[in-house]
Amino acid sequence: MSDVKLRPGRDDSMHARRQMEEVSAAKSDINNVAVFTKLIKKAEEVTQSAL
């Protein structure tokens, strides 16, 4: 009977951990986009100054 009570909590914990990993991955993706955006902006500035 205790297994029945513990099982849903364990599943919830695993689900929460998966969600946190997904959020972390999404934040990493957003940070990567921000870095690439800055690099593109710098490249545009260099190109404009070269013209």
Residue frames as a rotation matrix with the C-alpha (Angstrom) as fourth column:
MET 1
0.563 0.826 0.000 0.00
0.826 -0.563 0.000 0.00
0.000 0.000 -1.000 0.00
SER 2
0.381 -0.482 -0.789 2.84
0.175 -0.800 0.573 2.42
-0.908 -0.356 -0.221 0.69
ASP 3
-0.661 -0.611 0.436 4.14
0.513 0.056 0.857 1.82
-0.547 0.790 0.276 -2.85
VAL 4
0.016 0.766 0.642 0.83
0.977 -0.149 0.153 3.03
0.214 0.625 -0.751 -4.22
LYS 5
0.838 0.310 -0.450 1.11
0.452 -0.855 0.253 6.27
-0.306 -0.415 -0.856 -2.25
LEU 6
0.108 -0.900 -0.422 4.78
0.095 -0.413 0.906 6.86
-0.990 -0.138 0.041 -3.10
ARG 7
-0.260 -0.247 0.933 4.52
0.863 0.373 0.340 6.12
-0.432 0.894 0.117 -6.80
PRO 8
0.628 0.523 0.577 2.57
0.744 -0.620 -0.247 9.24
0.229 0.585 -0.778 -7.86
GLY 9
0.867 -0.354 -0.352 4.93
-0.089 -0.804 0.588 11.49
-0.491 -0.478 -0.728 -5.89
ARG 10
-0.105 -0.945 0.310 7.92
0.258 0.276 0.926 9.89
-0.960 0.177 0.215 -7.52
ASP 11
-0.045 0.172 0.984 6.38
0.995 0.100 0.028 10.29
-0.093 0.980 -0.176 -10.96
ASP 12
0.911 0.405 0.073 5.58
0.407 -0.913 -0.016 13.92
0.060 0.044 -0.997 -10.17
SER 13
0.517 -0.799 -0.306 9.17
-0.098 -0.410 0.907 14.47
-0.850 -0.439 -0.290 -9.07
MET 14
-0.342 -0.637 0.691 10.53
0.626 0.394 0.673 12.96
-0.701 0.663 0.264 -12.28
HIS 15
0.327 0.556 0.764 8.09
0.930 -0.332 -0.157 15.05
0.166 0.762 -0.626 -14.32
ALA 16
0.958 0.004 -0.285 9.13
0.104 -0.936 0.336 18.21
-0.266 -0.352 -0.898 -12.45
ARG 17
0.090 -0.996 -0.019 12.80
0.098 -0.010 0.995 17.39
-0.991 -0.091 0.097 -13.02
ARG 18
-0.240 -0.104 0.965 12.14
0.927 0.271 0.259 16.89
-0.289 0.957 0.032 -16.74
GLN 19
0.726 0.581 0.367 10.34
0.658 -0.743 -0.126 20.22
0.199 0.333 -0.922 -16.89
MET 20
0.750 -0.510 -0.421 13.22
-0.076 -0.700 0.710 21.98
-0.657 -0.501 -0.564 -15.12
GLU 21
-0.257 -0.859 0.443 15.68
0.441 0.304 0.845 20.46
-0.860 0.412 0.301 -17.58
GLU 22
0.062 0.371 0.927 13.53
0.995 -0.092 -0.030 21.67
0.074 0.924 -0.375 -20.48
VAL 23
0.956 0.278 -0.093 13.36
0.290 -0.944 0.156 25.17
-0.044 -0.176 -0.983 -19.00
SER 24
0.344 -0.912 -0.222 17.12
-0.008 -0.240 0.971 25.15
-0.939 -0.332 -0.089 -18.50
ALA 25
-0.352 -0.440 0.826 17.66
0.780 0.349 0.519 24.08
-0.517 0.827 0.221 -22.11
ALA 26
0.491 0.614 0.618 15.29
0.840 -0.521 -0.150 26.80
0.230 0.594 -0.771 -23.31
LYS 27
0.887 -0.228 -0.401 17.17
0.016 -0.854 0.521 29.43
-0.461 -0.468 -0.754 -21.28
SER 28
-0.106 -0.975 0.197 20.42
0.261 0.164 0.951 28.20
-0.960 0.152 0.237 -22.79
ASP 29
-0.124 0.147 0.981 18.92
0.988 0.110 0.108 28.49
-0.092 0.983 -0.159 -26.27
ILE 30
0.866 0.485 0.120 17.76
0.489 -0.872 -0.004 32.03
0.103 0.062 -0.993 -25.52
ASN 31
0.556 -0.742 -0.374 21.23
-0.080 -0.495 0.865 32.95
-0.827 -0.451 -0.334 -24.26
ASN 32
-0.324 -0.678 0.660 22.79
0.622 0.374 0.688 31.49
-0.713 0.633 0.300 -27.41
VAL 33
0.304 0.515 0.802 20.43
0.932 -0.337 -0.137 33.52
0.200 0.788 -0.582 -29.60
ALA 34
0.956 0.037 -0.293 21.35
0.143 -0.925 0.351 36.65
-0.258 -0.377 -0.889 -27.64
VAL 35
0.097 -0.994 -0.055 25.06
0.093 -0.046 0.995 35.99
-0.991 -0.102 0.088 -28.18
PHE 36
-0.362 -0.210 0.908 24.61
0.867 0.281 0.411 35.37
-0.341 0.937 0.080 -31.91
THR 37
0.676 0.656 0.336 22.45
0.725 -0.673 -0.143 38.49
0.133 0.341 -0.931 -32.20
LYS 38
0.734 -0.485 -0.476 25.23
-0.076 -0.755 0.651 40.55
-0.675 -0.441 -0.591 -30.61
LEU 39
-0.280 -0.879 0.385 27.78
0.353 0.279 0.893 39.01
-0.893 0.386 0.233 -32.98
ILE 40
-0.010 0.366 0.931 25.61
1.000 0.003 0.010 39.80
0.001 0.931 -0.366 -36.00
LYS 41
0.918 0.377 -0.123 25.11
0.387 -0.920 0.069 43.36
-0.087 -0.111 -0.990 -34.77
LYS 42
0.325 -0.887 -0.327 28.88
-0.083 -0.371 0.925 43.80
-0.942 -0.274 -0.194 -34.36
ALA 43
-0.406 -0.456 0.792 29.47
0.699 0.402 0.591 42.37
-0.588 0.794 0.156 -37.84
GLU 44
0.453 0.647 0.614 26.94
0.879 -0.439 -0.186 44.84
0.149 0.624 -0.767 -39.27
GLU 45
0.889 -0.159 -0.429 28.67
0.046 -0.902 0.429 47.72
-0.455 -0.402 -0.795 -37.48
VAL 46
-0.108 -0.990 0.087 32.07
0.122 0.073 0.990 46.65
-0.987 0.118 0.113 -38.81
THR 47
-0.231 0.100 0.968 30.64
0.945 0.260 0.199 46.32
-0.232 0.960 -0.155 -42.31
GLN 48
0.784 0.590 0.195 29.04
0.617 -0.777 -0.127 49.77
0.077 0.220 -0.973 -42.12
SER 49
0.671 -0.585 -0.456 32.24
-0.139 -0.703 0.698 51.37
-0.728 -0.405 -0.553 -40.85
ALA 50
-0.306 -0.798 0.520 34.22
0.433 0.370 0.822 49.70
-0.848 0.477 0.232 -43.65
LEU 51
0.143 0.433 0.890 31.93
0.986 -0.139 -0.091 51.26
0.084 0.891 -0.447 -46.25
